[in-house]
Amino acid sequence: MAPRSIQNRGELFRLEEAERLLAGMARAEKAQVVKWAVQDLAEAFPGIESTPGVCGGDPCIVRTRIPVWVLVRARQLGIAEMDILRSYPSLRAEDLANAWAYYRAHAGEVDQQILRNESA
């Protein structure tokens, strides 16, 4: 991974390049770019990320390596939210709310992750 300052310069370059490209577009083209961005962001869940090579690529709580499926399974087993938070000191109540929202939108996927990991 690049040092923070180099990484930030790369991000700044991409943003400056995007601004330059947008400045040269017609309104209809800009509208299409916004439409694509909204569609892409609609699939995003705050506080949840999937990183290849981390926990098998399963969605995890940001800042941690705690997969959503682990939290969902704990809840299914009747473990109270306060007990989950005590068991994972790096978690916040907001993280659990994000995990439950992710599960509501992706229940089938998370249920498959639970099955895959419990049968391993």
Biopython code that builds the backbone (N, CA, C, O; Angstrom):
import numpy as np
from Bio.PDB.StructureBuilder import StructureBuilder

atoms = [
    (1, "MET", "N", (0.846, -1.178, 0.000)),
    (1, "MET", "CA", (0.000, 0.000, 0.000)),
    (1, "MET", "C", (0.886, 1.233, 0.000)),
    (1, "MET", "O", (1.904, 1.268, 0.691)),
    (2, "ALA", "N", (0.515, 2.217, -0.751)),
    (2, "ALA", "CA", (1.306, 3.437, -0.866)),
    (2, "ALA", "C", (1.237, 4.234, 0.429)),
    (2, "ALA", "O", (0.227, 4.198, 1.132)),
    (3, "PRO", "N", (2.331, 4.965, 0.751)),
    (3, "PRO", "CA", (2.258, 5.855, 1.911)),
    (3, "PRO", "C", (1.088, 6.811, 1.764)),
    (3, "PRO", "O", (0.671, 7.137, 0.653)),
    (4, "ARG", "N", (0.567, 7.255, 2.894)),
    (4, "ARG", "CA", (-0.630, 8.087, 2.918)),
    (4, "ARG", "C", (-0.506, 9.306, 2.000)),
    (4, "ARG", "O", (-1.444, 9.603, 1.260)),
    (5, "SER", "N", (0.618, 10.015, 2.026)),
    (5, "SER", "CA", (0.751, 11.229, 1.222)),
    (5, "SER", "C", (0.709, 10.916, -0.269)),
    (5, "SER", "O", (0.120, 11.667, -1.047)),
    (6, "ILE", "N", (1.336, 9.802, -0.671)),
    (6, "ILE", "CA", (1.304, 9.426, -2.085)),
    (6, "ILE", "C", (-0.104, 9.000, -2.471)),
    (6, "ILE", "O", (-0.586, 9.350, -3.548)),
    (7, "GLN", "N", (-0.763, 8.251, -1.602)),
    (7, "GLN", "CA", (-2.135, 7.812, -1.873)),
    (7, "GLN", "C", (-3.049, 9.032, -2.009)),
    (7, "GLN", "O", (-3.874, 9.088, -2.921)),
    (8, "ASN", "N", (-2.906, 10.002, -1.113)),
    (8, "ASN", "CA", (-3.749, 11.204, -1.185)),
    (8, "ASN", "C", (-3.507, 11.968, -2.477)),
    (8, "ASN", "O", (-4.450, 12.498, -3.064)),
    (9, "ARG", "N", (-2.250, 12.034, -2.934)),
    (9, "ARG", "CA", (-1.959, 12.723, -4.193)),
    (9, "ARG", "C", (-2.636, 12.014, -5.354)),
    (9, "ARG", "O", (-3.139, 12.664, -6.270)),
    (10, "GLY", "N", (-2.651, 10.693, -5.324)),
    (10, "GLY", "CA", (-3.328, 9.942, -6.378)),
    (10, "GLY", "C", (-4.816, 10.203, -6.389)),
    (10, "GLY", "O", (-5.417, 10.350, -7.453)),
    (11, "GLU", "N", (-5.420, 10.264, -5.203)),
    (11, "GLU", "CA", (-6.848, 10.554, -5.102)),
    (11, "GLU", "C", (-7.128, 11.966, -5.591)),
    (11, "GLU", "O", (-8.104, 12.197, -6.305)),
    (12, "LEU", "N", (-6.278, 12.908, -5.212)),
    (12, "LEU", "CA", (-6.435, 14.298, -5.641)),
    (12, "LEU", "C", (-6.332, 14.401, -7.159)),
    (12, "LEU", "O", (-7.098, 15.128, -7.791)),
    (13, "PHE", "N", (-5.376, 13.667, -7.744)),
    (13, "PHE", "CA", (-5.221, 13.679, -9.196)),
    (13, "PHE", "C", (-6.486, 13.163, -9.871)),
    (13, "PHE", "O", (-6.947, 13.749, -10.851)),
    (14, "ARG", "N", (-7.053, 12.068, -9.356)),
    (14, "ARG", "CA", (-8.272, 11.509, -9.961)),
    (14, "ARG", "C", (-9.425, 12.507, -9.871)),
    (14, "ARG", "O", (-10.185, 12.676, -10.825)),
    (15, "LEU", "N", (-9.548, 13.160, -8.727)),
    (15, "LEU", "CA", (-10.625, 14.143, -8.576)),
    (15, "LEU", "C", (-10.424, 15.337, -9.504)),
    (15, "LEU", "O", (-11.380, 15.828, -10.104)),
    (16, "GLU", "N", (-9.195, 15.798, -9.620)),
    (16, "GLU", "CA", (-8.914, 16.914, -10.527)),
    (16, "GLU", "C", (-9.187, 16.506, -11.972)),
    (16, "GLU", "O", (-9.713, 17.298, -12.755)),
    (17, "GLU", "N", (-8.838, 15.297, -12.319)),
    (17, "GLU", "CA", (-9.090, 14.796, -13.674)),
    (17, "GLU", "C", (-10.593, 14.693, -13.931)),
    (17, "GLU", "O", (-11.063, 15.046, -15.013)),
    (18, "ALA", "N", (-11.351, 14.208, -12.936)),
    (18, "ALA", "CA", (-12.807, 14.121, -13.087)),
    (18, "ALA", "C", (-13.408, 15.515, -13.260)),
    (18, "ALA", "O", (-14.303, 15.708, -14.084)),
    (19, "GLU", "N", (-12.924, 16.479, -12.495)),
    (19, "GLU", "CA", (-13.417, 17.844, -12.618)),
    (19, "GLU", "C", (-13.124, 18.409, -14.008)),
    (19, "GLU", "O", (-13.963, 19.080, -14.609)),
    (20, "ARG", "N", (-11.929, 18.127, -14.502)),
    (20, "ARG", "CA", (-11.551, 18.590, -15.843)),
    (20, "ARG", "C", (-12.455, 17.966, -16.895)),
    (20, "ARG", "O", (-12.926, 18.661, -17.795)),
    (21, "LEU", "N", (-12.698, 16.681, -16.795)),
    (21, "LEU", "CA", (-13.561, 16.004, -17.763)),
    (21, "LEU", "C", (-14.994, 16.540, -17.695)),
    (21, "LEU", "O", (-15.615, 16.782, -18.730)),
    (22, "LEU", "N", (-15.515, 16.724, -16.488)),
    (22, "LEU", "CA", (-16.877, 17.247, -16.341)),
    (22, "LEU", "C", (-17.023, 18.638, -16.936)),
    (22, "LEU", "O", (-18.047, 18.960, -17.538)),
    (23, "ALA", "N", (-16.002, 19.455, -16.768)),
    (23, "ALA", "CA", (-16.064, 20.824, -17.293)),
    (23, "ALA", "C", (-16.233, 20.837, -18.812)),
    (23, "ALA", "O", (-16.814, 21.772, -19.362)),
    (24, "GLY", "N", (-15.735, 19.816, -19.484)),
    (24, "GLY", "CA", (-15.829, 19.768, -20.935)),
    (24, "GLY", "C", (-17.049, 19.035, -21.466)),
    (24, "GLY", "O", (-17.188, 18.870, -22.678)),
    (25, "MET", "N", (-17.933, 18.594, -20.584)),
    (25, "MET", "CA", (-19.102, 17.819, -21.008)),
    (25, "MET", "C", (-20.328, 18.699, -21.171)),
    (25, "MET", "O", (-20.470, 19.749, -20.545)),
    (26, "ALA", "N", (-21.202, 18.223, -22.036)),
    (26, "ALA", "CA", (-22.518, 18.850, -22.185)),
    (26, "ALA", "C", (-23.377, 18.446, -20.988)),
    (26, "ALA", "O", (-23.065, 17.479, -20.293)),
    (27, "ARG", "N", (-24.463, 19.193, -20.749)),
    (27, "ARG", "CA", (-25.337, 18.911, -19.612)),
    (27, "ARG", "C", (-25.892, 17.482, -19.656)),
    (27, "ARG", "O", (-25.988, 16.822, -18.622)),
    (28, "ALA", "N", (-26.251, 17.015, -20.832)),
    (28, "ALA", "CA", (-26.798, 15.659, -20.952)),
    (28, "ALA", "C", (-25.747, 14.616, -20.567)),
    (28, "ALA", "O", (-26.071, 13.606, -19.942)),
    (29, "GLU", "N", (-24.493, 14.861, -20.941)),
    (29, "GLU", "CA", (-23.419, 13.934, -20.580)),
    (29, "GLU", "C", (-23.196, 13.940, -19.064)),
    (29, "GLU", "O", (-22.995, 12.889, -18.456)),
    (30, "LYS", "N", (-23.234, 15.123, -18.467)),
    (30, "LYS", "CA", (-23.089, 15.228, -17.015)),
    (30, "LYS", "C", (-24.227, 14.491, -16.314)),
    (30, "LYS", "O", (-24.011, 13.812, -15.310)),
    (31, "ALA", "N", (-25.428, 14.629, -16.846)),
    (31, "ALA", "CA", (-26.583, 13.944, -16.264)),
    (31, "ALA", "C", (-26.382, 12.431, -16.299)),
    (31, "ALA", "O", (-26.738, 11.732, -15.350)),
    (32, "GLN", "N", (-25.812, 11.928, -17.390)),
    (32, "GLN", "CA", (-25.556, 10.493, -17.488)),
    (32, "GLN", "C", (-24.516, 10.058, -16.455)),
    (32, "GLN", "O", (-24.659, 9.001, -15.841)),
    (33, "VAL", "N", (-23.483, 10.857, -16.263)),
    (33, "VAL", "CA", (-22.458, 10.539, -15.264)),
    (33, "VAL", "C", (-23.078, 10.498, -13.864)),
    (33, "VAL", "O", (-22.777, 9.606, -13.071)),
    (34, "VAL", "N", (-23.942, 11.466, -13.570)),
    (34, "VAL", "CA", (-24.610, 11.488, -12.269)),
    (34, "VAL", "C", (-25.481, 10.246, -12.107)),
    (34, "VAL", "O", (-25.506, 9.643, -11.034)),
    (35, "LYS", "N", (-26.182, 9.865, -13.147)),
    (35, "LYS", "CA", (-27.031, 8.672, -13.098)),
    (35, "LYS", "C", (-26.191, 7.439, -12.775)),
    (35, "LYS", "O", (-26.578, 6.625, -11.936)),
    (36, "TRP", "N", (-25.043, 7.301, -13.439)),
    (36, "TRP", "CA", (-24.155, 6.162, -13.167)),
    (36, "TRP", "C", (-23.647, 6.189, -11.734)),
    (36, "TRP", "O", (-23.576, 5.150, -11.078)),
    (37, "ALA", "N", (-23.292, 7.376, -11.247)),
    (37, "ALA", "CA", (-22.779, 7.501, -9.880)),
    (37, "ALA", "C", (-23.850, 7.112, -8.866)),
    (37, "ALA", "O", (-23.563, 6.405, -7.899)),
    (38, "VAL", "N", (-25.079, 7.569, -9.081)),
    (38, "VAL", "CA", (-26.167, 7.246, -8.163)),
    (38, "VAL", "C", (-26.430, 5.745, -8.161)),
    (38, "VAL", "O", (-26.637, 5.159, -7.099)),
    (39, "GLN", "N", (-26.427, 5.121, -9.322)),
    (39, "GLN", "CA", (-26.639, 3.677, -9.398)),
    (39, "GLN", "C", (-25.536, 2.935, -8.647)),
    (39, "GLN", "O", (-25.805, 1.970, -7.933)),
    (40, "ASP", "N", (-24.301, 3.387, -8.811)),
    (40, "ASP", "CA", (-23.172, 2.753, -8.135)),
    (40, "ASP", "C", (-23.293, 2.913, -6.624)),
    (40, "ASP", "O", (-23.062, 1.960, -5.879)),
    (41, "LEU", "N", (-23.651, 4.103, -6.170)),
    (41, "LEU", "CA", (-23.745, 4.369, -4.738)),
    (41, "LEU", "C", (-24.960, 3.699, -4.103)),
    (41, "LEU", "O", (-24.964, 3.453, -2.897)),
    (42, "ALA", "N", (-25.978, 3.405, -4.882)),
    (42, "ALA", "CA", (-27.165, 2.746, -4.346)),
    (42, "ALA", "C", (-26.821, 1.374, -3.789)),
    (42, "ALA", "O", (-27.509, 0.873, -2.899)),
    (43, "GLU", "N", (-25.773, 0.772, -4.302)),
    (43, "GLU", "CA", (-25.343, -0.544, -3.844)),
    (43, "GLU", "C", (-24.420, -0.454, -2.631)),
    (43, "GLU", "O", (-24.066, -1.478, -2.047)),
    (44, "ALA", "N", (-24.031, 0.750, -2.252)),
    (44, "ALA", "CA", (-23.102, 0.935, -1.142)),
    (44, "ALA", "C", (-23.854, 0.966, 0.181)),
    (44, "ALA", "O", (-24.978, 1.463, 0.263)),
    (45, "PHE", "N", (-23.229, 0.439, 1.191)),
    (45, "PHE", "CA", (-23.782, 0.485, 2.536)),
    (45, "PHE", "C", (-22.753, 1.130, 3.433)),
    (45, "PHE", "O", (-21.624, 0.648, 3.519)),
    (46, "PRO", "N", (-23.114, 2.210, 4.104)),
    (46, "PRO", "CA", (-22.146, 2.877, 4.967)),
    (46, "PRO", "C", (-21.688, 1.936, 6.070)),
    (46, "PRO", "O", (-22.491, 1.232, 6.682)),
    (47, "GLY", "N", (-20.411, 1.937, 6.306)),
    (47, "GLY", "CA", (-19.870, 1.133, 7.389)),
    (47, "GLY", "C", (-19.620, -0.321, 7.047)),
    (47, "GLY", "O", (-19.163, -1.086, 7.896)),
    (48, "ILE", "N", (-19.911, -0.716, 5.814)),
    (48, "ILE", "CA", (-19.705, -2.102, 5.380)),
    (48, "ILE", "C", (-18.814, -2.071, 4.155)),
    (48, "ILE", "O", (-19.032, -1.278, 3.239)),
    (49, "GLU", "N", (-17.794, -2.947, 4.141)),
    (49, "GLU", "CA", (-16.930, -3.019, 2.961)),
    (49, "GLU", "C", (-16.523, -4.457, 2.704)),
    (49, "GLU", "O", (-16.383, -5.262, 3.624)),
    (50, "SER", "N", (-16.340, -4.752, 1.436)),
    (50, "SER", "CA", (-15.830, -6.058, 1.013)),
    (50, "SER", "C", (-14.476, -5.818, 0.377)),
    (50, "SER", "O", (-14.346, -5.025, -0.556)),
    (51, "THR", "N", (-13.473, -6.508, 0.886)),
    (51, "THR", "CA", (-12.122, -6.347, 0.381)),
    (51, "THR", "C", (-11.605, -7.713, -0.045)),
    (51, "THR", "O", (-11.541, -8.627, 0.777)),
    (52, "PRO", "N", (-11.232, -7.871, -1.316)),
    (52, "PRO", "CA", (-10.671, -9.158, -1.744)),
    (52, "PRO", "C", (-9.482, -9.522, -0.864)),
    (52, "PRO", "O", (-8.629, -8.684, -0.572)),
    (53, "GLY", "N", (-9.438, -10.780, -0.449)),
    (53, "GLY", "CA", (-8.330, -11.247, 0.372)),
    (53, "GLY", "C", (-8.519, -11.035, 1.867)),
    (53, "GLY", "O", (-7.702, -11.499, 2.663)),
    (54, "VAL", "N", (-9.585, -10.338, 2.263)),
    (54, "VAL", "CA", (-9.877, -10.133, 3.685)),
    (54, "VAL", "C", (-11.159, -10.882, 4.006)),
    (54, "VAL", "O", (-12.211, -10.580, 3.443)),
    (55, "CYS", "N", (-11.083, -11.845, 4.896)),
    (55, "CYS", "CA", (-12.246, -12.654, 5.296)),
    (55, "CYS", "C", (-12.943, -13.262, 4.089)),
    (55, "CYS", "O", (-14.172, -13.306, 4.029)),
    (56, "GLY", "N", (-12.161, -13.726, 3.138)),
    (56, "GLY", "CA", (-12.718, -14.356, 1.947)),
    (56, "GLY", "C", (-13.509, -13.408, 1.066)),
    (56, "GLY", "O", (-14.283, -13.850, 0.216)),
    (57, "GLY", "N", (-13.325, -12.116, 1.259)),
    (57, "GLY", "CA", (-14.064, -11.132, 0.469)),
    (57, "GLY", "C", (-15.468, -10.877, 0.983)),
    (57, "GLY", "O", (-16.221, -10.104, 0.391)),
    (58, "ASP", "N", (-15.824, -11.531, 2.095)),
    (58, "ASP", "CA", (-17.158, -11.314, 2.670)),
    (58, "ASP", "C", (-17.264, -9.891, 3.208)),
    (58, "ASP", "O", (-16.268, -9.324, 3.656)),
    (59, "PRO", "N", (-18.457, -9.313, 3.168)),
    (59, "PRO", "CA", (-18.645, -7.955, 3.697)),
    (59, "PRO", "C", (-18.325, -7.909, 5.188)),
    (59, "PRO", "O", (-18.769, -8.757, 5.962)),
    (60, "CYS", "N", (-17.547, -6.900, 5.572)),
    (60, "CYS", "CA", (-17.119, -6.732, 6.961)),
    (60, "CYS", "C", (-17.448, -5.328, 7.436)),
    (60, "CYS", "O", (-17.706, -4.422, 6.644)),
    (61, "ILE", "N", (-17.432, -5.179, 8.750)),
    (61, "ILE", "CA", (-17.569, -3.863, 9.352)),
    (61, "ILE", "C", (-16.264, -3.114, 9.088)),
    (61, "ILE", "O", (-15.185, -3.667, 9.302)),
    (62, "VAL", "N", (-16.348, -1.866, 8.627)),
    (62, "VAL", "CA", (-15.137, -1.083, 8.370)),
    (62, "VAL", "C", (-14.330, -0.975, 9.654)),
    (62, "VAL", "O", (-14.883, -1.047, 10.751)),
    (63, "ARG", "N", (-13.029, -0.804, 9.514)),
    (63, "ARG", "CA", (-12.069, -0.713, 10.608)),
    (63, "ARG", "C", (-11.844, -2.048, 11.294)),
    (63, "ARG", "O", (-11.045, -2.124, 12.227)),
    (64, "THR", "N", (-12.522, -3.104, 10.863)),
    (64, "THR", "CA", (-12.409, -4.398, 11.533)),
    (64, "THR", "C", (-12.301, -5.498, 10.478)),
    (64, "THR", "O", (-12.377, -5.255, 9.273)),
    (65, "ARG", "N", (-12.126, -6.680, 10.971)),
    (65, "ARG", "CA", (-12.224, -7.868, 10.119)),
    (65, "ARG", "C", (-13.385, -8.734, 10.603)),
    (65, "ARG", "O", (-13.316, -9.963, 10.580)),
    (66, "ILE", "N", (-14.435, -8.074, 11.034)),
    (66, "ILE", "CA", (-15.611, -8.784, 11.543)),
    (66, "ILE", "C", (-16.638, -8.863, 10.424)),
    (66, "ILE", "O", (-17.225, -7.852, 10.039)),
    (67, "PRO", "N", (-16.857, -10.086, 9.894)),
    (67, "PRO", "CA", (-17.830, -10.235, 8.808)),
    (67, "PRO", "C", (-19.265, -9.993, 9.288)),
    (67, "PRO", "O", (-19.614, -10.290, 10.430)),
    (68, "VAL", "N", (-20.064, -9.458, 8.407)),
    (68, "VAL", "CA", (-21.478, -9.229, 8.701)),
    (68, "VAL", "C", (-22.151, -10.545, 9.082)),
    (68, "VAL", "O", (-22.977, -10.579, 9.994)),
    (69, "TRP", "N", (-21.805, -11.618, 8.392)),
    (69, "TRP", "CA", (-22.475, -12.891, 8.657)),
    (69, "TRP", "C", (-22.259, -13.359, 10.094)),
    (69, "TRP", "O", (-23.143, -13.996, 10.666)),
    (70, "VAL", "N", (-21.119, -13.063, 10.683)),
    (70, "VAL", "CA", (-20.851, -13.463, 12.069)),
    (70, "VAL", "C", (-21.827, -12.751, 13.009)),
    (70, "VAL", "O", (-22.374, -13.361, 13.929)),
    (71, "LEU", "N", (-22.035, -11.471, 12.770)),
    (71, "LEU", "CA", (-22.948, -10.698, 13.609)),
    (71, "LEU", "C", (-24.391, -11.144, 13.418)),
    (71, "LEU", "O", (-25.148, -11.266, 14.381)),
    (72, "VAL", "N", (-24.762, -11.387, 12.163)),
    (72, "VAL", "CA", (-26.120, -11.849, 11.876)),
    (72, "VAL", "C", (-26.370, -13.193, 12.537)),
    (72, "VAL", "O", (-27.431, -13.421, 13.119)),
    (73, "ARG", "N", (-25.393, -14.081, 12.446)),
    (73, "ARG", "CA", (-25.563, -15.406, 13.043)),
    (73, "ARG", "C", (-25.683, -15.302, 14.560)),
    (73, "ARG", "O", (-26.486, -16.006, 15.172)),
    (74, "ALA", "N", (-24.894, -14.434, 15.160)),
    (74, "ALA", "CA", (-24.992, -14.240, 16.609)),
    (74, "ALA", "C", (-26.399, -13.769, 16.978)),
    (74, "ALA", "O", (-26.987, -14.232, 17.956)),
    (75, "ARG", "N", (-26.916, -12.862, 16.195)),
    (75, "ARG", "CA", (-28.268, -12.358, 16.454)),
    (75, "ARG", "C", (-29.293, -13.469, 16.279)),
    (75, "ARG", "O", (-30.228, -13.579, 17.072)),
    (76, "GLN", "N", (-29.124, -14.303, 15.237)),
    (76, "GLN", "CA", (-30.050, -15.411, 14.999)),
    (76, "GLN", "C", (-30.031, -16.403, 16.162)),
    (76, "GLN", "O", (-31.041, -17.038, 16.462)),
    (77, "LEU", "N", (-28.884, -16.528, 16.805)),
    (77, "LEU", "CA", (-28.747, -17.446, 17.936)),
    (77, "LEU", "C", (-29.277, -16.840, 19.236)),
    (77, "LEU", "O", (-29.226, -17.474, 20.290)),
    (78, "GLY", "N", (-29.782, -15.615, 19.153)),
    (78, "GLY", "CA", (-30.399, -14.991, 20.307)),
    (78, "GLY", "C", (-29.455, -14.187, 21.185)),
    (78, "GLY", "O", (-29.817, -13.819, 22.303)),
    (79, "ILE", "N", (-28.261, -13.910, 20.703)),
    (79, "ILE", "CA", (-27.324, -13.109, 21.481)),
    (79, "ILE", "C", (-27.762, -11.644, 21.397)),
    (79, "ILE", "O", (-27.975, -11.110, 20.309)),
    (80, "ALA", "N", (-27.890, -11.017, 22.541)),
    (80, "ALA", "CA", (-28.347, -9.625, 22.612)),
    (80, "ALA", "C", (-27.290, -8.688, 22.036)),
    (80, "ALA", "O", (-26.094, -8.973, 22.077)),
    (81, "GLU", "N", (-27.757, -7.568, 21.500)),
    (81, "GLU", "CA", (-26.829, -6.589, 20.911)),
    (81, "GLU", "C", (-25.784, -6.137, 21.914)),
    (81, "GLU", "O", (-24.614, -5.998, 21.556)),
    (82, "MET", "N", (-26.170, -5.903, 23.154)),
    (82, "MET", "CA", (-25.198, -5.466, 24.169)),
    (82, "MET", "C", (-24.113, -6.519, 24.379)),
    (82, "MET", "O", (-22.949, -6.180, 24.593)),
    (83, "ASP", "N", (-24.489, -7.789, 24.319)),
    (83, "ASP", "CA", (-23.502, -8.860, 24.473)),
    (83, "ASP", "C", (-22.583, -8.936, 23.256)),
    (83, "ASP", "O", (-21.390, -9.212, 23.391)),
    (84, "ILE", "N", (-23.137, -8.693, 22.072)),
    (84, "ILE", "CA", (-22.297, -8.664, 20.863)),
    (84, "ILE", "C", (-21.289, -7.522, 20.983)),
    (84, "ILE", "O", (-20.108, -7.697, 20.683)),
    (85, "LEU", "N", (-21.756, -6.360, 21.420)),
    (85, "LEU", "CA", (-20.860, -5.209, 21.572)),
    (85, "LEU", "C", (-19.783, -5.475, 22.625)),
    (85, "LEU", "O", (-18.639, -5.053, 22.459)),
    (86, "ARG", "N", (-20.136, -6.163, 23.697)),
    (86, "ARG", "CA", (-19.139, -6.522, 24.719)),
    (86, "ARG", "C", (-18.123, -7.513, 24.161)),
    (86, "ARG", "O", (-16.941, -7.451, 24.500)),
    (87, "SER", "N", (-18.578, -8.420, 23.310)),
    (87, "SER", "CA", (-17.686, -9.437, 22.743)),
    (87, "SER", "C", (-16.720, -8.865, 21.713)),
    (87, "SER", "O", (-15.633, -9.404, 21.505)),
    (88, "TYR", "N", (-17.115, -7.785, 21.078)),
    (88, "TYR", "CA", (-16.293, -7.132, 20.052)),
    (88, "TYR", "C", (-16.119, -5.661, 20.446)),
    (88, "TYR", "O", (-16.865, -4.804, 19.971)),
    (89, "PRO", "N", (-15.148, -5.363, 21.305)),
    (89, "PRO", "CA", (-14.985, -3.992, 21.812)),
    (89, "PRO", "C", (-14.767, -2.931, 20.738)),
    (89, "PRO", "O", (-15.017, -1.751, 20.985)),
    (90, "SER", "N", (-14.305, -3.325, 19.551)),
    (90, "SER", "CA", (-14.085, -2.336, 18.492)),
    (90, "SER", "C", (-15.389, -1.937, 17.794)),
    (90, "SER", "O", (-15.412, -0.977, 17.024)),
    (91, "LEU", "N", (-16.468, -2.669, 18.059)),
    (91, "LEU", "CA", (-17.757, -2.357, 17.434)),
    (91, "LEU", "C", (-18.495, -1.263, 18.184)),
    (91, "LEU", "O", (-18.356, -1.096, 19.395)),
    (92, "ARG", "N", (-19.286, -0.526, 17.416)),
    (92, "ARG", "CA", (-20.185, 0.491, 17.975)),
    (92, "ARG", "C", (-21.612, 0.077, 17.631)),
    (92, "ARG", "O", (-21.831, -0.749, 16.744)),
    (93, "ALA", "N", (-22.558, 0.643, 18.325)),
    (93, "ALA", "CA", (-23.968, 0.341, 18.045)),
    (93, "ALA", "C", (-24.301, 0.666, 16.590)),
    (93, "ALA", "O", (-25.081, -0.044, 15.955)),
    (94, "GLU", "N", (-23.715, 1.727, 16.070)),
    (94, "GLU", "CA", (-23.924, 2.113, 14.672)),
    (94, "GLU", "C", (-23.480, 1.000, 13.716)),
    (94, "GLU", "O", (-24.098, 0.790, 12.673)),
    (95, "ASP", "N", (-22.407, 0.288, 14.079)),
    (95, "ASP", "CA", (-21.928, -0.806, 13.237)),
    (95, "ASP", "C", (-22.966, -1.921, 13.154)),
    (95, "ASP", "O", (-23.177, -2.511, 12.094)),
    (96, "LEU", "N", (-23.609, -2.201, 14.281)),
    (96, "LEU", "CA", (-24.648, -3.235, 14.266)),
    (96, "LEU", "C", (-25.838, -2.789, 13.420)),
    (96, "LEU", "O", (-26.401, -3.586, 12.669)),
    (97, "ALA", "N", (-26.216, -1.540, 13.537)),
    (97, "ALA", "CA", (-27.321, -1.032, 12.714)),
    (97, "ALA", "C", (-26.988, -1.159, 11.233)),
    (97, "ALA", "O", (-27.848, -1.519, 10.429)),
    (98, "ASN", "N", (-25.735, -0.863, 10.870)),
    (98, "ASN", "CA", (-25.306, -1.007, 9.473)),
    (98, "ASN", "C", (-25.341, -2.470, 9.042)),
    (98, "ASN", "O", (-25.746, -2.779, 7.921)),
    (99, "ALA", "N", (-24.917, -3.368, 9.926)),
    (99, "ALA", "CA", (-24.925, -4.802, 9.608)),
    (99, "ALA", "C", (-26.355, -5.289, 9.392)),
    (99, "ALA", "O", (-26.619, -6.039, 8.452)),
    (100, "TRP", "N", (-27.282, -4.865, 10.259)),
    (100, "TRP", "CA", (-28.676, -5.306, 10.103)),
    (100, "TRP", "C", (-29.275, -4.760, 8.811)),
    (100, "TRP", "O", (-30.029, -5.462, 8.136)),
    (101, "ALA", "N", (-28.952, -3.521, 8.459)),
    (101, "ALA", "CA", (-29.448, -2.937, 7.203)),
    (101, "ALA", "C", (-28.883, -3.700, 6.007)),
    (101, "ALA", "O", (-29.599, -3.978, 5.045)),
    (102, "TYR", "N", (-27.604, -4.034, 6.073)),
    (102, "TYR", "CA", (-26.988, -4.791, 4.982)),
    (102, "TYR", "C", (-27.688, -6.145, 4.854)),
    (102, "TYR", "O", (-27.994, -6.592, 3.748)),
    (103, "TYR", "N", (-27.934, -6.783, 5.979)),
    (103, "TYR", "CA", (-28.593, -8.089, 5.938)),
    (103, "TYR", "C", (-29.992, -7.994, 5.339)),
    (103, "TYR", "O", (-30.386, -8.854, 4.552)),
    (104, "ARG", "N", (-30.744, -6.962, 5.702)),
    (104, "ARG", "CA", (-32.095, -6.809, 5.123)),
    (104, "ARG", "C", (-32.028, -6.731, 3.598)),
    (104, "ARG", "O", (-32.905, -7.257, 2.912)),
    (105, "ALA", "N", (-31.007, -6.088, 3.072)),
    (105, "ALA", "CA", (-30.892, -5.921, 1.617)),
    (105, "ALA", "C", (-30.244, -7.121, 0.938)),
    (105, "ALA", "O", (-30.432, -7.322, -0.262)),
    (106, "HIS", "N", (-29.487, -7.920, 1.679)),
    (106, "HIS", "CA", (-28.720, -9.018, 1.083)),
    (106, "HIS", "C", (-28.861, -10.310, 1.888)),
    (106, "HIS", "O", (-27.882, -11.029, 2.085)),
    (107, "ALA", "N", (-30.059, -10.599, 2.347)),
    (107, "ALA", "CA", (-30.277, -11.746, 3.233)),
    (107, "ALA", "C", (-29.818, -13.064, 2.602)),
    (107, "ALA", "O", (-29.162, -13.873, 3.258)),
    (108, "GLY", "N", (-30.158, -13.274, 1.354)),
    (108, "GLY", "CA", (-29.776, -14.533, 0.701)),
    (108, "GLY", "C", (-28.272, -14.726, 0.644)),
    (108, "GLY", "O", (-27.765, -15.817, 0.905)),
    (109, "GLU", "N", (-27.567, -13.665, 0.303)),
    (109, "GLU", "CA", (-26.107, -13.715, 0.218)),
    (109, "GLU", "C", (-25.489, -13.996, 1.595)),
    (109, "GLU", "O", (-24.594, -14.833, 1.718)),
    (110, "VAL", "N", (-25.967, -13.300, 2.618)),
    (110, "VAL", "CA", (-25.419, -13.478, 3.969)),
    (110, "VAL", "C", (-25.774, -14.864, 4.495)),
    (110, "VAL", "O", (-24.942, -15.503, 5.140)),
    (111, "ASP", "N", (-26.985, -15.342, 4.236)),
    (111, "ASP", "CA", (-27.372, -16.688, 4.662)),
    (111, "ASP", "C", (-26.465, -17.741, 4.024)),
    (111, "ASP", "O", (-26.112, -18.723, 4.677)),
    (112, "GLN", "N", (-26.084, -17.550, 2.760)),
    (112, "GLN", "CA", (-25.152, -18.471, 2.100)),
    (112, "GLN", "C", (-23.777, -18.427, 2.763)),
    (112, "GLN", "O", (-23.128, -19.463, 2.910)),
    (113, "GLN", "N", (-23.329, -17.237, 3.164)),
    (113, "GLN", "CA", (-22.049, -17.111, 3.850)),
    (113, "GLN", "C", (-22.087, -17.843, 5.192)),
    (113, "GLN", "O", (-21.114, -18.490, 5.579)),
    (114, "ILE", "N", (-23.203, -17.740, 5.892)),
    (114, "ILE", "CA", (-23.351, -18.461, 7.159)),
    (114, "ILE", "C", (-23.264, -19.960, 6.917)),
    (114, "ILE", "O", (-22.523, -20.662, 7.605)),
    (115, "LEU", "N", (-24.016, -20.450, 5.945)),
    (115, "LEU", "CA", (-23.993, -21.885, 5.645)),
    (115, "LEU", "C", (-22.608, -22.351, 5.245)),
    (115, "LEU", "O", (-22.135, -23.388, 5.710)),
    (116, "ARG", "N", (-21.960, -21.586, 4.385)),
    (116, "ARG", "CA", (-20.612, -21.949, 3.911)),
    (116, "ARG", "C", (-19.627, -22.030, 5.088)),
    (116, "ARG", "O", (-18.817, -22.954, 5.159)),
    (117, "ASN", "N", (-19.698, -21.085, 5.982)),
    (117, "ASN", "CA", (-18.741, -21.041, 7.082)),
    (117, "ASN", "C", (-19.065, -22.026, 8.189)),
    (117, "ASN", "O", (-18.157, -22.513, 8.863)),
    (118, "GLU", "N", (-20.338, -22.328, 8.392)),
    (118, "GLU", "CA", (-20.684, -23.311, 9.425)),
    (118, "GLU", "C", (-20.419, -24.735, 8.973)),
    (118, "GLU", "O", (-20.241, -25.625, 9.805)),
    (119, "SER", "N", (-20.390, -24.963, 7.666)),
    (119, "SER", "CA", (-20.124, -26.312, 7.169)),
    (119, "SER", "C", (-18.629, -26.538, 6.906)),
    (119, "SER", "O", (-18.221, -27.649, 6.570)),
    (120, "ALA", "N", (-17.826, -25.503, 7.057)),
    (120, "ALA", "CA", (-16.372, -25.622, 6.801)),
    (120, "ALA", "C", (-15.676, -26.306, 7.957)),
    (120, "ALA", "O", (-14.459, -26.492, 7.922)),
]
sb = StructureBuilder()
sb.init_structure("model")
sb.init_model(0)
sb.init_chain("A")
sb.init_seg("    ")
for serial, (resi, resn, name, xyz) in enumerate(atoms, 1):
    if name == "N":
        sb.init_residue(resn, " ", resi, " ")
    sb.init_atom(name, np.array(xyz, "f"), 0.0, 1.0, " ", f" {name:<3s}", serial, name[0])
structure = sb.get_structure()
